[in-house]
Amino acid sequence: MLYLSLVLAFVASILLTPVVKALAFKVGAVDRPNYRKVHARIMPRLGGLAIFGAFLIGYLVLHPEDPTALFIVLGGFIIILTGALDDMFEITAKAKLLGQFMAAGLVIYGGLEIEFINLPFGGVLDFGYFSIPLTILWIVGITNAINLIDGLDGLAAGVSTIALVTLAGMAFMKGDIFVFSMAAILAASSAGFLFYNFHPAKIFMGDTGSLFLGYMIGVLALLGFKNITVISLIIPIIMLGVPISDTFFAIVRRVRMKQPISAPDKSHLHHCLLNVGFTHRQTVLIIYALAALFGLAALIFSQATLWGAILLIAVMLVAIELFVEAVGLAGKNYKPLINFVRMISK
């Protein structure tokens, strides 16, 4: 039944996307070019509706059971409605945050929250009254992290698919059938959408898709790794290294420039890679590779000893810093790298 649900979700995503594309034009949910964006023509959005519809089909066929399942899906409806309203009418940042808080609150009401963690050298850290705020912060944070990287054709969909496949793999190794099933169905839905969203894209997922994927990844990651050790809680952070690090540096950058945290700019990782000289497709493939490396690191991390995990964290932090410094330098210093990537991406 699992294989059937995955195939149905994948095919449904492919079949639903052209329908959603026509709907987007009809209701005026389009993305117009401006100084911040890399596309040069009017593009339909709302593509997230196709991903959501395909996911629902796969979910209803398999119907994985868990006490939080209904609340997760209902929260997804709230997120989809929030994203769709933004795609059609461009609602305010506060209104979008309200929808995200409502969805997160619904999941918490259903029983999902970070209550405590076991400390690596003994003892338990009970979050007490902070458990609900921390849970909301995680869900809303990951939701917006995926939303922030949705700047190039196929970028958010591809990075999300890689993260979901990684999450499904780790859930399978843990024997968590519910998280494995939900992540796998959503990965199949997102992969089907990539047929129309990879460069050159025919449709954008819009906030409908990026918020939904971010919400689901945040919830499923939390569900799969809550109430265990500090080291284990770091696993989803590593798995989502690309969107989390990009969001972190965006916040630091805006605070340093004395701008609102929600203020848009063109200094995200994908913008930097484009400025260095990589093409649209090459930039997306590079970030896919980074996401896959983070996913592989998360899998290794989940099987490592305590000291091995600490060493891996140290190495990854150094690697991230070196990569950020490299991207920030002038493109002329990286012509050999650019030529190499161009050669292998032909």
QUIPENOR-V216955 format. One record per pair of residues at least 12 apart in sequence whose ideal C-beta (glycine too) atoms are under 7 Angstrom apart, sorted by the first residue. I is the first residue (numbers start at 1). J is the second residue. D is the distance in whole Angstrom. If there is no record, write none. Layout:
i-><I & I>
j-><J & J>
d-><D & D>
This chain:
i-><1 & 2 & 2 & 4 & 5 & 5 & 5 & 5 & 6 & 6 & 6 & 6 & 8 & 8 & 8 & 9 & 9 & 9 & 9 & 9 & 9 & 9 & 10 & 10 & 10 & 11 & 12 & 12 & 12 & 13 & 13 & 13 & 13 & 13 & 13 & 14 & 14 & 16 & 16 & 16 & 17 & 17 & 17 & 17 & 17 & 20 & 20 & 20 & 20 & 21 & 21 & 21 & 23 & 24 & 24 & 24 & 24 & 25 & 27 & 28 & 29 & 29 & 29 & 29 & 29 & 29 & 30 & 30 & 30 & 30 & 31 & 31 & 31 & 36 & 36 & 38 & 38 & 38 & 43 & 43 & 43 & 44 & 44 & 45 & 45 & 45 & 46 & 46 & 46 & 46 & 47 & 47 & 47 & 47 & 47 & 47 & 47 & 48 & 48 & 48 & 48 & 48 & 48 & 48 & 49 & 49 & 50 & 51 & 51 & 51 & 51 & 51 & 51 & 52 & 52 & 52 & 54 & 54 & 55 & 55 & 55 & 58 & 58 & 58 & 59 & 59 & 62 & 62 & 64 & 64 & 64 & 64 & 65 & 66 & 67 & 67 & 68 & 68 & 68 & 68 & 68 & 71 & 71 & 71 & 71 & 72 & 72 & 74 & 75 & 75 & 75 & 75 & 76 & 76 & 76 & 78 & 78 & 78 & 78 & 79 & 79 & 79 & 79 & 79 & 79 & 80 & 80 & 81 & 82 & 82 & 82 & 82 & 83 & 83 & 83 & 83 & 83 & 84 & 86 & 87 & 87 & 87 & 93 & 100 & 100 & 101 & 101 & 103 & 104 & 104 & 104 & 107 & 107 & 108 & 108 & 112 & 112 & 112 & 112 & 113 & 113 & 113 & 114 & 114 & 114 & 114 & 114 & 114 & 115 & 115 & 115 & 116 & 117 & 117 & 117 & 117 & 117 & 118 & 118 & 119 & 120 & 120 & 120 & 120 & 135 & 138 & 138 & 139 & 139 & 139 & 139 & 142 & 142 & 142 & 142 & 143 & 143 & 143 & 143 & 144 & 144 & 145 & 145 & 145 & 145 & 145 & 146 & 146 & 146 & 146 & 146 & 146 & 147 & 147 & 147 & 147 & 148 & 148 & 148 & 148 & 148 & 149 & 149 & 149 & 149 & 150 & 150 & 151 & 151 & 152 & 152 & 152 & 152 & 153 & 153 & 153 & 153 & 153 & 153 & 153 & 154 & 154 & 154 & 154 & 154 & 154 & 155 & 155 & 155 & 156 & 156 & 156 & 157 & 157 & 157 & 157 & 157 & 158 & 158 & 158 & 159 & 159 & 159 & 159 & 159 & 160 & 160 & 160 & 161 & 161 & 161 & 162 & 162 & 162 & 162 & 163 & 163 & 163 & 163 & 163 & 164 & 164 & 164 & 164 & 164 & 165 & 166 & 166 & 166 & 166 & 167 & 167 & 167 & 167 & 167 & 167 & 168 & 168 & 168 & 168 & 169 & 170 & 170 & 170 & 170 & 170 & 171 & 171 & 176 & 179 & 179 & 179 & 182 & 183 & 186 & 190 & 193 & 199 & 199 & 199 & 217 & 221 & 221 & 231 & 231 & 234 & 235 & 235 & 235 & 238 & 238 & 238 & 238 & 238 & 239 & 239 & 239 & 241 & 242 & 242 & 242 & 242 & 245 & 246 & 246 & 249 & 250 & 253 & 269 & 270 & 270 & 272 & 272 & 273 & 273 & 275 & 276 & 276 & 276 & 277 & 277 & 278 & 278 & 281 & 282 & 282 & 282 & 285 & 286 & 297 & 297 & 300>
j-><62 & 62 & 181 & 61 & 58 & 61 & 62 & 185 & 58 & 184 & 185 & 188 & 57 & 58 & 61 & 54 & 55 & 57 & 58 & 185 & 188 & 189 & 188 & 191 & 192 & 192 & 53 & 54 & 57 & 50 & 51 & 54 & 189 & 192 & 193 & 192 & 195 & 50 & 53 & 54 & 47 & 50 & 193 & 196 & 203 & 46 & 47 & 49 & 50 & 44 & 202 & 203 & 46 & 44 & 45 & 46 & 203 & 44 & 88 & 88 & 44 & 45 & 46 & 87 & 88 & 206 & 42 & 43 & 44 & 45 & 43 & 45 & 204 & 264 & 266 & 152 & 274 & 280 & 201 & 203 & 204 & 203 & 204 & 87 & 204 & 206 & 84 & 87 & 206 & 208 & 193 & 197 & 203 & 204 & 205 & 206 & 209 & 80 & 83 & 205 & 206 & 208 & 209 & 212 & 84 & 208 & 193 & 189 & 190 & 193 & 205 & 209 & 212 & 76 & 80 & 212 & 189 & 192 & 185 & 186 & 189 & 185 & 188 & 189 & 73 & 185 & 181 & 185 & 177 & 178 & 181 & 182 & 178 & 178 & 110 & 111 & 107 & 110 & 111 & 112 & 223 & 106 & 107 & 109 & 110 & 107 & 219 & 106 & 103 & 106 & 107 & 215 & 212 & 215 & 216 & 99 & 102 & 103 & 106 & 99 & 100 & 103 & 211 & 212 & 215 & 208 & 212 & 99 & 96 & 99 & 100 & 211 & 206 & 207 & 208 & 211 & 212 & 208 & 207 & 206 & 207 & 208 & 262 & 140 & 143 & 136 & 140 & 215 & 136 & 139 & 140 & 139 & 219 & 132 & 135 & 135 & 219 & 222 & 223 & 131 & 132 & 135 & 127 & 131 & 134 & 135 & 222 & 226 & 127 & 131 & 227 & 227 & 227 & 228 & 229 & 230 & 233 & 228 & 229 & 230 & 229 & 230 & 231 & 306 & 222 & 218 & 222 & 215 & 218 & 219 & 222 & 214 & 217 & 218 & 240 & 211 & 214 & 215 & 218 & 214 & 247 & 214 & 240 & 243 & 244 & 247 & 160 & 210 & 213 & 214 & 217 & 243 & 207 & 210 & 211 & 214 & 243 & 246 & 247 & 250 & 268 & 242 & 243 & 246 & 268 & 205 & 210 & 268 & 270 & 270 & 280 & 283 & 284 & 197 & 198 & 199 & 200 & 201 & 280 & 284 & 194 & 197 & 198 & 199 & 201 & 284 & 270 & 284 & 287 & 205 & 210 & 213 & 190 & 193 & 194 & 197 & 205 & 194 & 284 & 288 & 242 & 243 & 287 & 288 & 291 & 190 & 213 & 217 & 187 & 190 & 191 & 288 & 291 & 292 & 295 & 217 & 239 & 240 & 291 & 295 & 183 & 186 & 187 & 190 & 217 & 187 & 239 & 295 & 298 & 299 & 179 & 183 & 220 & 221 & 224 & 239 & 180 & 183 & 184 & 187 & 299 & 224 & 235 & 298 & 299 & 302 & 183 & 224 & 224 & 220 & 223 & 224 & 220 & 220 & 216 & 213 & 205 & 280 & 281 & 284 & 240 & 236 & 239 & 306 & 309 & 313 & 298 & 301 & 302 & 294 & 297 & 298 & 301 & 316 & 294 & 295 & 298 & 294 & 287 & 290 & 291 & 294 & 320 & 268 & 269 & 324 & 268 & 267 & 287 & 283 & 287 & 327 & 328 & 286 & 327 & 331 & 327 & 331 & 334 & 331 & 338 & 338 & 341 & 345 & 341 & 342 & 345 & 345 & 341 & 312 & 316 & 312>
d-><6 & 6 & 6 & 6 & 4 & 4 & 4 & 6 & 7 & 6 & 6 & 5 & 5 & 6 & 6 & 5 & 6 & 6 & 3 & 5 & 4 & 5 & 4 & 6 & 4 & 7 & 7 & 4 & 5 & 6 & 6 & 4 & 5 & 3 & 5 & 5 & 6 & 4 & 5 & 6 & 6 & 4 & 6 & 5 & 6 & 6 & 6 & 5 & 5 & 5 & 7 & 5 & 7 & 4 & 6 & 4 & 7 & 5 & 6 & 6 & 7 & 5 & 4 & 4 & 5 & 7 & 5 & 6 & 6 & 7 & 5 & 5 & 6 & 6 & 6 & 6 & 7 & 7 & 7 & 7 & 5 & 5 & 7 & 5 & 4 & 3 & 6 & 5 & 5 & 5 & 6 & 6 & 5 & 6 & 4 & 6 & 5 & 7 & 6 & 5 & 6 & 3 & 3 & 5 & 7 & 6 & 6 & 5 & 6 & 5 & 7 & 5 & 7 & 7 & 5 & 6 & 4 & 6 & 6 & 5 & 4 & 4 & 7 & 7 & 7 & 6 & 6 & 7 & 7 & 5 & 4 & 6 & 7 & 4 & 7 & 6 & 7 & 5 & 6 & 5 & 7 & 5 & 5 & 7 & 3 & 6 & 6 & 6 & 4 & 5 & 5 & 7 & 6 & 7 & 7 & 6 & 5 & 4 & 7 & 6 & 7 & 5 & 5 & 5 & 5 & 6 & 6 & 7 & 6 & 3 & 7 & 6 & 6 & 4 & 4 & 4 & 6 & 5 & 4 & 4 & 6 & 5 & 5 & 5 & 5 & 7 & 7 & 6 & 5 & 4 & 6 & 7 & 6 & 6 & 6 & 7 & 7 & 6 & 6 & 5 & 6 & 4 & 6 & 6 & 5 & 5 & 7 & 5 & 6 & 5 & 6 & 6 & 7 & 7 & 6 & 5 & 6 & 6 & 5 & 6 & 6 & 6 & 6 & 6 & 7 & 6 & 6 & 7 & 4 & 6 & 7 & 5 & 6 & 3 & 6 & 6 & 4 & 5 & 6 & 7 & 7 & 6 & 7 & 4 & 6 & 4 & 6 & 5 & 5 & 3 & 7 & 5 & 6 & 4 & 6 & 6 & 7 & 6 & 5 & 6 & 7 & 7 & 5 & 6 & 7 & 7 & 4 & 6 & 5 & 5 & 6 & 6 & 5 & 6 & 6 & 4 & 6 & 4 & 7 & 7 & 6 & 5 & 4 & 6 & 7 & 6 & 6 & 5 & 6 & 6 & 5 & 7 & 5 & 6 & 5 & 5 & 6 & 6 & 7 & 5 & 6 & 7 & 7 & 7 & 5 & 5 & 4 & 6 & 5 & 5 & 5 & 7 & 4 & 6 & 6 & 6 & 6 & 6 & 7 & 7 & 5 & 5 & 4 & 7 & 7 & 5 & 5 & 4 & 6 & 7 & 7 & 4 & 6 & 6 & 7 & 6 & 5 & 4 & 4 & 6 & 6 & 7 & 7 & 7 & 6 & 6 & 6 & 5 & 6 & 5 & 6 & 4 & 6 & 5 & 6 & 6 & 7 & 5 & 5 & 6 & 7 & 4 & 7 & 6 & 5 & 7 & 5 & 6 & 5 & 6 & 5 & 4 & 6 & 7 & 6 & 6 & 4 & 4 & 6 & 5 & 5 & 6 & 6 & 6 & 5 & 7 & 6 & 6 & 7 & 5 & 6 & 5 & 7 & 6 & 6 & 7 & 6 & 4 & 6 & 4 & 5 & 6 & 6 & 6 & 5 & 6 & 5 & 6 & 7 & 7 & 6 & 7>
